[in-house]
Every structure is written in C-alpha cells, then in structure tokens.
Amino acid sequence: MNRFACFCLLFCSLNATAQTVVSTVQEALVLARRQNPELVNARQNQVVQVQQRTATRATRLPQARFFTNFDYNFALPVQLVPAEFLGGKPGEFRSLQFGLPYVLAAGAEVTVPIINRPVRADLDIVEQNLRITDHQTLVLQDELSTQTARVYHAVLLTRSAIAITQRNLSAADTLTQIAHDRLDKGLIEPLEYNRIRSVQLTTADVLYQNELAYVRNLNQLKLMLGLTTTDSLILSEDLAKRSTGLPVPATSVNLVERPQITLQQARIELFRLQLNRERLQRWPTLSAYARFTEQAQRSEINFLSTGQPWYQIGVTGLQFNWSIYSGGLRNSNITRARLQLKLAESELAYERNKQQTDTEDVRNTYNQAVRSLDLNRQNYELNSQNVQIALIKYRSGLFAYDQYLNVFNEVLTAQNRYLNNLSNVFINQTILQIRSGQ
C-alpha cells in the first residue's frame, strides 16, 4: 500500500511539472520570449556569429606555418658546358646534370601584414553584421509577441464562445423537449418540431466547431510558448471579466523605435561600410615575411644518414602589392555597393511609412473597439434577457415559434459581436503596449 501511495505521489509530481498556468497576457509574452524555439535558435545563432569576429581579426595578426616537402625529380635538368673547363679539349662539350632525384625540405614561414586597409574595414563590417543579427532577433521577438497576443486572446475568445454556445444548446434542448411534448399532444405540426430540432442540431454543431477552434488555438499557443501538445497549459484569465475598468481611447501613443526600422537603418550602415571597403581596394598592401628551410638532396632515399649534409636556406623581406587593373571588377563592385545603399535607403523610407500606417491602424481599431464595447455589452445583456422572456412566452403558448426564433437569432448576433469586439479591445491594447515598450 505504501508503495502504491509513493507511486501515485511521484506520478502526480511529474504531471505537476508538466503543467503551465498563465494568468495574464504579459505572462504569456514573457514565457514566449524566454523559451520560444525560434527565439532560442536565433540567440544561439548570435553566439555562432560572434566567432566570425575572431576569424576576421586573425587576418590582421602574424601567420606562422611549418611545412615539409618531399620531391622526386624523375627527369633532372641537363646543361652542356665547354669541356676545357673540366680539363677536356677545346671545342668539345660535356653534359652536366643539376640536382639529385630525391629532395626533402622542411622549414617554417612567418608572414606579418603591415598595411592592409581593406582587412581593417572587414572588422567594421563584421561588427555591423553582428548588430544586424541582434536587430533581426528583436524583429523576430516583436513579431512573435504580436502573434502571441493574438493567439492568446483567440484562446480566451473561443473558450468564452464555448461557454455561451453551451448555454444556447441548453436552451435549445429545453425548447426541443417542449416542442416534443406539444407534438405528442397534437398541439403543433411536425414542421414546427423539425425546425426546432434543426436549430438544436445546428447549435450542437456550432459547439463542436468552437471546441475544435479552441483546441487549435491552444495548441498554437503551446507551440509559441515552447511547450509540446502533451503539456498542460491553463489560462486562468476570464475574457469577460477583463471588460471592467477599460482604459479610455488612446489619443496618442508614445512609441519606441520599431525593430523593423532599426534593422533597416543597420543595413544602410552595413552597405556604407561595404562601399567604403570597395573603395579601399585601390590602396596597396604591404606585408613582411621570413622563411627558413633546411634541404637535403640524395641519389637514394637515405635522409636519416648523418654523414651527408643538409643545406640551409633563409630569406626575409617585404612584399608590396598594388592592383593596377582588375578588368573592371573593382569599378563594378563599387557601383553595386552604391546601388545597394540607395536601395536600402528607399526600403527604410517605405518601412517607416509602413510601420506608422500599421500602428495607426492598430490605434484606430482599438479606439473603435473601446467605444463600441459598452454598447455591445448592453445589447448582449438585453438580448440575453429577451431570449429568456421569449422562452417563457413560448412555453406558455403566448409566442409562436417564429417569434422566438427571431429573438434567438438576435441574441446570436449580439453574442458574436460582443465577443469579437471584446477580443479586439485586448488584442490591440496589448499590441500598443508592446510597441510603446511597456
């Protein structure tokens, strides 16, 4: 018995760790920013991109390498020389062979860049690319926050719709039972009963559709929050209860610079740096080098023999490079960089106008929803009372079915309008808060 109790306790504790409770949309946003898989991967990519800084800096540092070569000269060069230099007769020639078939060389080389302005410009470009990576992550975070706010309220909306549809279905069940009793007594025709039964079936189908939409929205929210579909996610907030104490319509919003705009500004700066680098390609480069080699030539492979000599070769110097003509490639690169800069400036102007238009639309939608919400609530409450009154009158025989159906359709319209408007208020309110840095 004790073992069973321990097992149950362990099972419950494991289930408890897999359960996530979110009470506000702000909590959902914090959770999404912390553990959304796309954002986590974007931050990891930032760490990877930082290594490019080290790789670029390495090109400005001295480079040292050790090398060894083994050559087999299967055809050695031969030169004819006058024989009299070797004790022969004048007018005769003898052939001299230069080198030996087997050559083994080992050495070390050091190269130190002295003047290389394009490489220095590469460092600035790498740093700007890292800033762009940071801005791209902020853009992803902004888009994810907006999407999370929409899906979070969509979950609350569909859950409220389920509750309302369940009440409607309960009323339809009551109405169907009343109609069935009247049909058995011959008080109504089968046509009227079939119409009432059709409304009941339609309401049940709407309930199933709302339940499906709720599951889909909840799974989508789990995905954004970095949870699996098997994890438990509970939203403790009630959408209808949030409608009290709403803020007044926003006349103006103090917005921070949108990450989409700062990203375009960073790209403009990157293209400026690239244009400057292409211009620096016209400058010469200067580097120092030193090389030391030990070499052995043998007629047989016996390089380990200590009785035969090794020859040393050492050299140091400066290397000066100045590209005079590149076939038009340099001018083409400069022109391309200049056009990319102009294009980025145009994209920045368009992005700024786009973000201003979008934010203004969000603000206007929010203001309209706030102004309409109280009217929608009152209309919904009145229609809810009307449908109760209509049901009582229909049960007592004072109302025909068509009269009740008209009232029922009116409450459905009021319900949908109220829920959609309520959701629009909080979605756009959250988006404005995100864009104002709250």
Residue, then its C-alpha position, 0 to 999 in steps of 0.5 A: m500500500n505504501r508503495f502504491a501511495c509513493f507511486c501515485l505521489l511521484f506520478c502526480s509530481l511529474n504531471a505537476t511539472a508538466q503543467t503551465v498556468v498563465s494568468t495574464v497576457q504579459e505572462a504569456l509574452v514573457l514565457a514566449r520570449r524566454q523559451n520560444p524555439e525560434l527565439v532560442n535558435a536565433r540567440q544561439n545563432q548570435v553566439v555562432q556569429v560572434q566567432q566570425r569576429t575572431a576569424t576576421r581579426a586573425t587576418r590582421l595578426p602574424q601567420a606562422r606555418f611549418f611545412t615539409n616537402f618531399d620531391y622526386n625529380f624523375a627527369l633532372p635538368v641537363q646543361l652542356v658546358p665547354a669541356e676545357f673547363l673540366g680539363g677536356k679539349p677545346g671545342e668539345f662539350r660535356s653534359l652536366q646534370f643539376g640536382l639529385p632525384y630525391v629532395l626533402a625540405a622542411g622549414a617554417e614561414v612567418t608572414v606579418p601584414i603591415i598595411n592592409r586597409p581593406v582587412r581593417a574595414d572587414l572588422d567594421i563590417v563584421e561588427q555591423n553584421l553582428r548588430i544586424t543579427d541582434h536587430q533581426t532577433l528583436v524583429l523576430q521577438d516583436e513579431l512573435s509577441t504580436q502573434t502571441a497576443r493574438v493567439y492568446h486572446a483567440v484562446l480566451l475568445t473561443r473558450s468564452a464562445i464555448a461557454i455561451t454556445q453551451r448555454n444556447l444548446s441548453a436552451a435549445d434542448t429545453l425548447t426541443q423537449i417542449a416542442h416534443d411534448r406539444l407534438d405528442k399532444g397534437l398541439i403543433e405540426p411536425l414542421e414546427y418540431n423539425r425546425i426546432r430540432s434543426v436549430q438544436l442540431t445546428t447549435a450542437d454543431v456550432l459547439y463542436q466547431n468552437e471546441l475544435a477552434y479552441v483546441r487549435n488555438l491552444n495548441q498554437l499557443k503551446l507551440m509559441l510558448g515552447l511547450t509540446t501538445t502533451d503539456s498542460l497549459i491553463l489560462s486562468e484569465d476570464l475574457a469577460k471579466r477583463s471588460t471592467g475598468l477599460p482604459v479610455p481611447a488612446t489619443s496618442v501613443n508614445l512609441v519606441e523605435r520599431p525593430q523593423i526600422t532599426l534593422q533597416q537603418a543597420r543595413i544602410e550602415l552595413f552597405r556604407l561600410q561595404l562601399n567604403r571597403e570597395r573603395l579601399q581596394r585601390w590602396p596597396t598592401l604591404s606585408a613582411y615575411a621570413r622563411f627558413t628551410e633546411q634541404a637535403q638532396r640524395s641519389e637514394i632515399n637515405f635522409l636519416s644518414t648523418g654523414q651527408p649534409w643538409y643545406q640551409i636556406g633563409v630569406t626575409g623581406l617585404q612584399f608590396n602589392w598594388s592592383i593596377y587593373s582588375g578588368g573592371l571588377r573593382n569599378s563594378n563592385i563599387t557601383r553595386a555597393r552604391l546601388q545597394l545603399k540607395l536601395a536600402e535607403s528607399e526600403l527604410a523610407y517605405e518601412r517607416n511609412k509602413q510601420q506608422t500606417d500599421t500602428e495607426d491602424v492598430r490605434n484606430t481599431y482599438n479606439q473603435a473597439v473601446r467605444s463600441l464595447d459598452l454598447n455591445r455589452q448592453n445589447y448582449e445583456l438585453n438580448s440575453q434577457n429577451v431570449q429568456i422572456a421569449l422562452i417563457k412566452y413560448r412555453s406558455g403558448l403566448f409566442a409562436y415559434d417564429q417569434y422566438l426564433n427571431v429573438f434567438n437569432e438576435v441574441l446570436t448576433a449580439q453574442n458574436r459581436y460582443l465577443n469579437n469586439l471584446s477580443n479586439v479591445f485586448i488584442n490591440q491594447t496589448i499590441l500598443q503596449i508592446r510597441s510603446g515598450q511597456 
